[in-house]
């Protein structure tokens, strides 16, 4: 079998790397220095046919396996992933989209546990038995796979966000076809090497842009779709699936608030805010994008956050840095536009707010803190997706909650407080699918990941994430065939019981 070649325009099909037929190739450039990393194929919709034919065949055998055997296969897959955390996928990820290498390797280190979690869920069907509606009848529900599922993955966490839904789908008995983001297709393809421990055809990876994604969604052989990306694209995916009555899981980003109350240590809260706002240069769906700080600790918090931010190192992700480039020129231009608008509207730049003078090549932007921010400013209503932390001074808890909820997004939210009553009230009242108290950015394979409002539909991870990729079947099994009183034709007793007349 040929090895993966980043320059060859390959796709992953039937446990093999093959050149995509009749597909134009597009260069992938390193956002840190604009060097060419490799080339990816822009697969035409017709190229999906052979991929899906093989997936359909492989899925039937996979679904027929007993739960113990399927779990064992997924554990072997996790073993392969654990052995490859420092492999080529990590370096390619850094070179493709700028993520610091320590974070690329860290992402790969967190993938195997997801597959192990869902491997164990594969051993229990999770159906249930209901009290029968007739004597002696066995009445229950069971779960069944959809067949083949499509997974459209973003660039910021190309491997772990793929694992969120692919692990669940495989555990449910499906085959999967992955369409990675163009910016991180090479690292995703390199990671496909691990899936060779599974039956050939069960996992495929095709590259391309919007046309490829649309064709995948529209194909009748795709039983369900998982998508992570922007709200605009998420709406299009949901609408396409809706027209086809096709189940989908949509994670569409957010603009997460952080509340800092006067009872907390402002220095600790500032450290959390630096991580929440600037991790991966702010290119995380659960990034801290709106910070509301109590007036009593506001100045201390801002001073501490500025000091910690200025200590961050900026540069090529292959070096020892915390802040790499943004993924593209367009991504940086959006961030710069929103910051410039905020300044025009009255915000003040406390630090950052510029292209680093010693990083003129590539798409770098300094981690930026804005003060004197007002809720109506444009950057408070948008998903920033960049290293910018806007701070608003608040008077009390009620104002903080009201402003935090003043958003069309509802993915995550955080509060820092030493008061239990504030923490409990925030948990109940924050309009978000995930809430962190005295922490940021965490997740748990056994808990559902997803948002409210425009932040998405459905959930990944946990048993809810597993159920997203399987469909229920109600079963009513009587021990023997007997005439039922409600069957046609009705007799006199049936009519009389219901107040009818027998004529």
N, C-alpha and C positions, 0 to 999 in steps of 0.2 A: 504494500500500500504506500502511495506517495505521502511524504511528510507535508505538513502545512508550510506553505510558502507565502509570506505576506505580500509578495509582489505579483502573484499569479492570478488573482481574481478568482479564488476558489470558493466553493461552498462545501458544506458538510452533509453528505447523504449516504445512508446505509453504512455508517461507520468508516467512511472514506472521504478524503479530500479530493474533489474533482473540480476541474475548470468549468465555470458556468458557460453553457452553450450560447453563442451568439449574443453575449452580454457586453456592452461597452464597459470600460474600466475607468474608475475615478481615483485620482490621487488622494491619499490621506496625509495631511501635513501636521507636524508637531506644532501645537500652539505656542510653545515656548521659544522656538527658534525658526519656525516655518520650514524646517527641513522635511523632505519626503520620507514618510514612514513605510508606505506601501501602497497597494492599490486594491480596491474592492470592486466587485462586479455589480452592475445595476441589472439585477435579474428581471427579465420581462415576465409578465404574468404567465405566459405559456410554460416557462421553466418550472413552475410549481407542480405541473401535472405529474411528472415522474416522481417527484419528491412525495407527493401525497399518495400516489399509488402504493409506494413502498411503506409508507406510514400506516395505511389502512391494513395491509397484510400483517405487519409487525404487531399492530395493536390487538388484533384478534387473538394471537397467541399469548400476548402479555396479559390481557384481561382474563384469559382462561387459566392462568396460574393461580395456585392457592395463595392465600395471604402470606403464609410463612415464606414461600419461595420468592414472592415479589419483594417482601421486606429484606430478605437476604441479599437480593440483587442490588437493592438501593443502599444497603450497608457496604457492599463491595464498591459501589460507586463512590460513597463517602470516603472509603479507604484510599481510593485513587486520588480524590481531591485533596485529602490531607497530605499526601506525598508530593503534591505538585504546587504547593503554595508559593514557592520561590521560583517557579518555572517561567517560561517565556510570556505567559499571559499577563503577569504583573508588570513586567517591563514594557510590554506593548501598550498596556493600559495607560501607563505614565506618558509614554511617547505620543500616543494618540490624542489624549485629552488633557494632559498637563497635571494630572493628580500626582502629588508627592508619592514616591515609590513606597515609602513606609505605609502609606494608606492603601495603595494598590495591593501590597502583600497582605495587609491587614484585612482587606475586603475578602481576599481569597481564603484567608484563615477562618472566616466566619461562615463560609458556604457549606462545608461538610455537616456541621451540626443541624442545619435546616433539613438536609436530606435524611439524616438519622432520625430527626423528630417525625418526619412524615413516613419514614420506613416503619416506625412502630405503629403509627396510625393505620398503616396498610394492613396490619395484622388483626384489626378489629373492624368489622363492617360498620358499626355505629348505628345500625338500624334499631328498631324498637318494636316490641309486641304490645298490642292494644288489648284491652278487655273486649272479649268477643261480643258481637251483637246477636249471636244466636248460639244456643248450647252446643258445646263440643267443637266449635269452629276455631281454627287457628288463624288469627288475623294480625298481620305485621307489615312493617315497611322495610325495604332494603334499598341499598344504593347501587347504582350502575354507572359506568363511565359513559361519557359522551361519544368517545371514539378517538378523534384527533382534535387537539386544541391548538390554537394559534397564540403566540406570545410576542407582543411588540414591545421592545425593551428600550429604555432611555440610555443616554450616554453617561450620566453622572455616577451611577453604580451599576455598570452593565452586567456584572456577574451575580452579585447578591440579589438584585431586584429580579433578575431572571430566575434565580433559585426560589424566590418567594412563591412564584406561581408554578414553575415547572416541577418542582419537587412534589407539590400537592397534586398536580395533574397526573404525574407518573404513579404516585401512590394510589390514586383513584382508579388506575387501570387504563389511562389514556396513552396514546402516542402524542408527541409534541413537535411542532414546527416553530422555530425561533426566528424572528426577524429583528436583528439588533439595530441600534442607531447607526447611521453612517459614520459618525465620529468614533465609534468604538467597536466596529465590526471585526477588526483584526484581532483584538484581544479576546473577543467572544469566540471567534473561530478557533483561536489557539486553545482556548479552554475546552472546546468540544472534544479534544483528545481524551479527556477523562471518560466521556460517555461511550467509548469503545468497549467498556466492560459490559454494557447492556446489549440486548439483541439488536442486530443490524436493522436499521430503518425506524427504530422506535423514537430516536431523537434526530432531528435535522435542523440545520441552520442555513438560511438563505439570506443573501444581502440585497440591499437596494433601498429605494426611497419610498415616497408616498404611493406610487403606482403598485409596487410590490406588496406593501401593506394592505392596500385596498383589495387587491386580488386575493390575498390570503383570507381576509375577512369574508369576502363574497363567495368563496368556494363552498359548495354544499357539503364537502367532506370535512370541513371544519365545524365541529359541534359547539365550541365555545371559544371566547376570545378574552385574553388578558392584555390590558394596555396600561402603560405608565408614561405620562408626558404632560403636555400643556393642557389647559382647560379647552382651548380652541380645538386642538386635535382630539381631545377626549370626547368633546361633543360630537364631532364627526364620526368617531368610532361608535359611540353609543347610538347615534342615529342610524348608521348603517346596520348595526346589529338589530336595532329595533325593527327596521323594515323587514328583516329576515326572521324576526322572532328568535334571535340567537342570543343565548345568555352571554353576558360579558361582565368583567371586573375592570373598573376604570379607576385609576389613581391619577388625579389631575392636578396635583400640586397644591400650594398653599401660600399663605403669608402669615406665618405663625407669630402670635404675640407672646411676650414674656412680661410678667408683672413682678416688680420688685417692691415689696412692702417694707415699711420702716422697722419692722421687728427683725429683719434678717441682717446678716453681716454683708455690707455692701461690697466688700473685697471678694468674698466668695461668689456672690451673685455676678460681679463683674467678670470673674474668671469663667463662669459658665456662659455669660453673654459673648465673650470673645470666641469661645469654642462654638457656641450655637450660631453665631452670625458669620464667622469667618472660616469654619471648617469647610474644606474643599472649595475655598474662595466663594463661599455662600451658595454654591450650586447644589443645594440639597432641598428636596421638597419640604422637609421639616425644619429648614433653617429658621433661626430667630430673625424675623424681619421687622418687627415692631416692638419697641421696648417702652414700657410704662413704669416710671420710677417715682416712688413717693417723694414728695418735696423734702422731707426730713433727711433722706439719705441720698438725694439726687446728686448733689455736688461731689460727695465722697465717691459715689458709684462712678460718675463720669471720670473723675480724676484717676481712679484705679483702672478703669477700662482703657483710658488713653495710654497709661503707662504700660499695661500689658500688651496692647496692640502695637505700640512702637517697638516692642521687643521681638515681634514676629519677623522671621526671615523670609524674604521673597526671592524666588528664582526658579530655575529649571527643576522639575520634580525629581530628576535623577540625582540631585544633590540634597544635602541636609537642610530642607526648608519646610516651613508650614504653609506658605502661600505660593501656589503655582499660578499659571495663567488661567484666564477664562478660556472656554473651549473654542471660541471663534471671535472674529472681529465683530460680527453682528451682536454677539452676546455682550461684549464690552461696550459697544456703542449704545446699547439699551441702558446699561448701568450708568454710563456717563450722562446720558440724556436725562434720566430721572434725578440724578444728583444735581445737575445744573438747574433743572426746573425747581427743585426744592430750594436751592439757594436764591433763585429769583423770587420765590414765594416767601422768603424770609428765614429759612433755616441757616444755621451757621456750621461750617466745617470745623470740628474740633480736632481732627487729625485725618490725614490721608486726603482723598479727594482728587487724586491726580494719577497719571501714568508715572511709575517710578522712573526717575531720570536716568538710572543706570540699566534700565530694561526697555529700551526703545524698540527692540525687535521682539515680536510675539505680542500676545494679547493680555499683558499684565495690567493690573489696576491695584493701587494701594488699598489695604483694608481701611475703611472710612467710617468715622463716627460723626453723626449729625446731631446737633442740639437745637433747641428752640423750634422744634418741629411741631406742626399743627396737624390735627387729624384729617383735615380736608385736602392736604397736599397730595399730589398725584402718586408719589412713591408709597404712600400709606394705603393706597387702593390697589396697587399692582403687585404682581409677584416679581420681586426684584431679581432673584437668582444671581446675585453677585455679592461681593464682600462689603456690604453697607449696613450700618446699624443706626437707624433713626431713633432718637430718644425723646419721649414726651414726659414732662413733669406732671404728676397727678397729685390731687389733694387727699384722696381717700380710696378705700377699697371699692366703693360703689362706682366711682368714676372710672377706675381701672377696668372693672368688669364691663361696663358699658362701652368703653372705647375698644377693648379687646374684641368684643362681639360685633363691632362696627366694621364688618368685612364680609365680602361675598364668599370668602374662603372659610374652611373649617376643618383643616387637617389636624394640626396639633396646637397645643398651647401649654405654657409653663407659668408657674408662680413660685416665687421664693418668699417664704414667710416662716416665722417661728410659732405662729398661732394656729392651733388645730382648727379653730372655728373658721378662720379664713381659708385654710386649705380645703376643708370639707365643703364650704360654700362654693369655692372656685371649681372644684371637681364637678359639682352639680350644675353650675350656672355657665361655665365656659362652653361656647357652642363649637365644639371640636370633637373629632373622633378619638383623639388621644390627648391625655393631660399628664404632664410631668409636674410633680411637686418637689421643689428643691433639686431639680436635675433637668437635663435637656437631652434630646436626640436619641434616647434609648428605645430599644424594641425587644421583644421576647417572642421566640418562635411559637410559643403556646398561647399567645394573646393576639387578638385580631388587629391588623394594621389597615387603616383607611380613614376616610374623612367624611364630614358632613358638608352640606351646602354644595358649592361648586367644586369641592375637592374630590368628588368621585362617587362611584357606585360600587357596592359590594365590599368585600374584605379579603385581604391576603393573610397568610399565616393562620395558625390555630385550626381548630376543627371547622370554623366558619370558612376558612380558606380552602380546606379540603372539600367541603360541600359545594363550593363554587364550581368544582370541576366534576361533579357527579350528579345524577338525577335519581329521584326516588321512584320507587314502584310499590304501590299498595298491593298486598296479597291477602286474599280471603279464601281459606282452604277448609272445606267441610270434610269430615271423615268419610262420609259416604253420600251418594246421591239420594235425596228424599224429596218427595213432593212438598212444595212450600205453599202456604195458604194464600200468599199474595200473587202467585203465578196465575196467568190466564188459563182457562176461563174462570172468572170469579164464581164462587158458590154462594148459596143463600146466607150462610153464616158470615161471610166476609162483608156482604152488603149490610146486614143487620148490625154488625159491630160498628159500622160507620154511619149509622142512622139512615141508611138508604132503604129503598123499597125493592122487594123481590117480586117481579112480575113474570 
